[in-house]
Amino acid sequence: MAEVLQAIGNPYRLEIFMLLGMKGPQGWAEIKADVINKLGEVDPSVINFHLHKLVQSGLVVSEGGNRFNVNTKNPDINFMLCVLNMLNPNP
């Protein structure tokens, strides 16, 4: 669980995780546009780095074809999304 909490402890990773939790599967371009819209201009390599950290942590899965989604097979992740949505009701 510590690795999971550390993974979302970064603002970019938290934003990507919340985005995928709210919108469902997204492509790289959609993720990049939403993160920049929410957090401001950032080098795409930074977004890519943090997205892959989420995949390594098991919070996010690659669905192939450059599409990503939260790992819905893990009930702990679904619970965490519910808690985060309650803490941040106005994304």
Helices and strands as residue ranges (DSSP letters): H 2-7, H 11-23, E 26-27, H 28-39, H 44-57, E 60-64, E 67-70, H 75-87
